[in-house]
């Protein structure tokens, strides 16, 4: 009798069961990917700086990084449409291994930074688009907040372990060993996602004509602000700390700071997910982005490791407060355009690229004409403004909280 009931339930909730399995695989894959990225992600710009590349040169590399992003976004969309997001993720891992190999040998071979930027741009563009297409397809709209919280929690497990391991290895052995370890972990992240079939129909054509632009143009503008604010937090802030604040044992200290601050919000993530599903996402987002914007203006005042720790500890829960509802709204927006899911994320990438070209171009000019410290001061001001702009979102999934 019990077996008959079970079979009936499975038939009625087939997609829910399948989705959970696929989400579980994606959770584990994302944890390993996060571990790999956090092993080196915080440290690559600092590593380049310590090799003798100037702040202006590093900013210039990111200008190239985003100049080629529109091309890579279209290529990524074609790959995802042709082979599906899981196969695209696999290709992005291979591309990232090539990128990390270039970083690994930059000192001995002398690769120009613009080549590193072009390769890095492709692997990150392909991965982010493929991941967002995959997750937006298999998540459930009724409890997407809870699923996002699980994703964030698994991602944070990797984000806690990665900086500590990477920082200690880079400090006491060699940064190149950290890159090698990241490559091995990247390969491991592919195993879980291929335990099930592709979630998206393959052999899709990428057709922009007919996309409801008027309805989603605000998504693109605000999405660019959201991504640029993240760049300031994830890329610019660690580089600032590595140059001006953490002068001794830079890699190890930065890794421990990142891990400790991530632990502080680990439990909060699940509670935030439940609040999003209880129609409180808009309130969380509004509070989070305003406080986060103010925090950006405080960043240039950090002069000691304890200041960096305080800012990091404050930043993590604030980021979760606005990031999770924002992503929930964006994934539901992508769901609302059947047949244009890949196009939605491709267009979003174009706006993100445009915003970053202006941002890194401005920082390059400031580094050339004023000083390195002025570069970071300008970046944090822009980060604060971008954080405030996130409040201009109008995602339908979050509008129910206004009633």
N, C-alpha and C positions, 0 to 999 in steps of 0.2 A: 504493500500500500504506500509506504513511504517513498519507494522508488518511483512509483507511478506519479505521485505528487511532484517529485523532484523533476521528472521528465517534462511534466506539464509546465512547471515554472520556467525551466530552461528554454522551452519553446517560446513562451510568451516574453521572455526577457533575454533573448539570444544576444542582441547587440549590447545590452548592458554587461552581460558576462564576458563577451568578446572584448569590449572596451576596457573592462577592468584588467584583463590579462595583458592587453597591449599597453595600457597605462603603466602596469607594474614593470613591464620590460623597459618602457621609456624612462621610468623613475630610476631604475638601476643603471641604465646606460648614461643618463644625465649625471648621476652621482659620479661615475667613473670619468666622464668627460669633465665635470667640474673639478674633480681631483687633479686631472691632468692639466687643465687650464690654470688652476690656482698654483700648481707647482712652479709654473714659469710666468704666468700672465702678469703678476705684479712686478716681476723682476726684469722682464725684457728691456723696457725703456731705461731702467737704471743700469742694467748690464751694458747697454749701448753707450750710455753716458760715461760709465767707468772705463770703457775701452777707448775713450777719447773723443767721441762724437759730441758735438755741441748741442745745446738746447735748440738752437736754430735749425741744425741739421735734422734732429729728431722730429721737430715740428714739420719740417719740409718733407720728411718721409711720410708723415700722416697726410699731408696734402696730396701726395701721389697716391697713397692708399685709397683716398676717397675720390680722387679724380677718375680712377679706373673703375670705381664701384658701380656706376650706371651700366657699363658694359658687362661686368661680372654678374650684376643682378639679372640682366636679360638672359645671359648664359645659364645662370642658376635656375631661372624659371623654366627654361627649355629642358634642362636636365631633369628637374623634378617632374615636369609634365610628361616627359618621355619614359622615365624609369621608375618614378615614385620617390617619395621623400626618404624612405629607408635606404634605398640604394644611393641617393644623393648624399645622405649622411656618411655612408661608407666612403664615397669619393672624397668628401670634405676631409675625412680623417687622413686619407692618403695625401691630400694636398697640404694638410697641416703638418704632417710628418716631413714633407719636403720643405715647408716654411721653417720648421724648427731646425732642420738640418742646415739650412742656409744661415740661421742665427748661430748655430753651433760652430760653424766653420768661418764665420765672418772675420774673426781675428787672423786666422791662418791664410785664408784665401783672399781676403780683402774685398768681399762683395760690396758693391755700392748700395747704399740704403734704399734707393729707389726700387731696386730689384726685390729686396726684402719686402718692401711695401706692396708691390704688385702681387706677389705670391700670397702674402698674408691676407690681403684684401679678398682674394678669391676664396680661400678656404673658410674665412669667417662669414663671408656673404652667403656661400652655399650652405654652410651648416645652419646659420640662423634662419634662413628662409625655409629650409627643409624641416627643421625642428618645429617652427611655428605652424607650418602647413600640417604636419603630422599631429601635433598636439591639439590644434584647433579642430581637426577632423574627429578625433577619438574621444575628446572630453565630453561631458554631459552638461548641457546648459543649466539644468536645475540645481546641480551641486558642483558647478565648476570651481567655486571658491575653495571647497574642500580639496578638490583634485589639485588645484594650484598650490594649496598649502602643502600637500604631500610632495609635489614636485620641488617646491622651495626647500622643504626639509631635507629631502635626499640631496639636493644640490648643495645645501649648506654642510652636510656631512663631508662632502668632498672639499668644500671651501674651508672647513676647519682643519682638516688633515693636510691639505696641499701646501698652504703657506708655511706651516711649521716644518714639514719635511723638506720642502723646497728651500726654505730659508736656511735651515741648519746645514743641509748638504752644500748649498751655494757658498755659505760662509766658511765652513770648516773643511770642505773638500775642494770643490770647484763648481762654478755655475754650469759648466758644460755637462756635468754628471746629472744635474737637475733636469736639463733638457732631454738627456737620454732616458731618464726615468719617466718623463712625461710622454715620450714616444711610445714606450711599452704600455703605459696605462691607456693611452688613446686606442691602441689596438684592442685592448681588452674591452673597451666600451662598445665595440661593434657586436660582441657576442649576444647580449640580451635582445637587441632590437630585431635580430633576424630569427627569433623564435616563433614569429608569426608572419603572415603574409603582408604585403603592402596594404595600407589602409585607403589609399587614394587610387582612383582609376588611372591606369597607365596609358601612354600614347595620347595624351591630351595636347591639343593645340593651344598656344598662348595667344588669345585674342583679346585685345583691349577694347575694341569697338563694342559698345553696348554697356560698358561698365557704368554704374550709376554714380558718376563723378560728383554731382552736386550734393548727393546725400552723404558722401564719404570724404569730401575734400578737407573738412575740418580734422578728420582722423589723421590725415597725412601731415598737416601743419603741426598739430599737437604731438603726433608721433615723432616728428623730427626733434621737437623740443625735449620730449621724453628721452630719446636716444642720446641727444647731446648732453643732457644733464648727467646721464649715466657715464658718458665718456669722461666728464670732469671728475666724477667720483672714483671711477675704476682705473683710469689711466693717468690723469694729470695729478691727482692727489698723492698717489704713491711716489711718483717721480719727484714732486715737491719735497716730500718727506725724505727721500733718499739723498737729495742734494743739500737741503738746508737744515734738516732736523736730526736725522739719524746718521751721524757721521761715522760712528764706530759700529762694527758688526751689523752693517746696514741690512743685509738680506735676512739674517736671523731675527733681528728686532722687528723688522717690518712684517715678517711672516707671523711672529708671535702676536703682534698687535692685531693683525687681520683675523687670526684665529680666535683670540679672546673676545673681540668685538662681535664676531659672528655667533659665538656661543650665547651671548647675552640675548639674542632675539630668537634662538632656536625654538623655544617653547611658544613664544608669542605668535609665530607663524600660523600654527594650527588654529589658534583662537581667532586670528584675523580672517582666516578662510571661512570659519563658521559665521562670522559677522557679515562677510560679503554675501553669503547665501541667505542671510536673514535680512537682506536689503539695507545694510548699513555701510555699503561700500563707498558711496559718495561722500558720506561724512568722514570716513577714514581718509579717503583721498584728499579731501579739502584741508584737513588738519595737517596731514603728513607733508604735503607739498609746501605749505606755507612755512612750517617749522624747518623743513629741509632747506628751503631757500635762504632762510636766515642763517642756518648753519654754514652754508657756503661762504657767506660774507665774513664769518669768523675764522675760516681756515687759514688765511694768510697770517693770522696772529700767532699761530703755533710756532713755538721756538724750542720746546723740550719734548722728549718722548711722552711725558705724562699728559701734555696738551694733546698730542696725537691720539693717545689712548682715549681720552675723554671725548674727543670729537668722533672717533670711530664707534665708541660705545653708544653715543647718542644717535649716530647716523644709521646704524643697522635697523633698529625698530622703525624709525621714521621712513626709511626706504621701503620696508615691507608694507607699511601702512598705505602708501600711495601706489607702489608698484603692483601689488596683487590685484586691487580693484581695477586699476588701469588695464592690466593684461586681460582680466576677465572681460571687461568691456570690449577690448579690441578683438579677442577671439570670437566673441559673440557677433561682433560686426562682420568679421570674415565669414561666419556661418550664414549671415543674412544675404549673401550674394552668391547663390548657387551657380557653379560653373566658373566663378571668377575668384576663387579662393587664392590660387597662385598669383593671379594678376594683382589682387589686393596687396599681398605682401611684396610683390615686385615694385609696385608704385610707391609703397611706403619706403622701400630701400632707396629709391631715387631721391625722395625728399630728405631722407637721413643723410645721403651723400652730399646733397647741395648744402645743407646746414653745416656739415663738418668741413667741407671745402672752405667756406667762409670763415669758420672758426679757426682752423689750423693755419689758414692763410694769414689771418690777422695776427695770430701768435708769432708766426714767422717774421712778419714785418716788425712787430714790437721787439722781438729778440735781436733783430738786425739794427734797430734804430735806438733802442733805449737800454734795457738790461734784462737778464734772465729772471730776476725777481719780479719785474714788472709783467713779464709773461704770465706768471702764475697768479698775480693779483688780478689781471684782466680776465684770466680763465675762470677764477672763482666768482667774480662778479657776473660773468655771463652764465655760469652754472646756476647762480641764484635766480637770475631773470628767467632762465629756461624752466626752473622748477615752478615759479609762479605761473608761467604760461600753461603748465599742465592743467591748471584749473579750468581752462577754456574748453576742455573736452565736453562732448555732448553724446556720449555713448548711450544708446537706447537701453542697454542692460543695466545702467546705473540710474536712469531717469525715474524708475519706480520709487526711488527713495525720496523724490521731491514731493510726492503726493501726501 
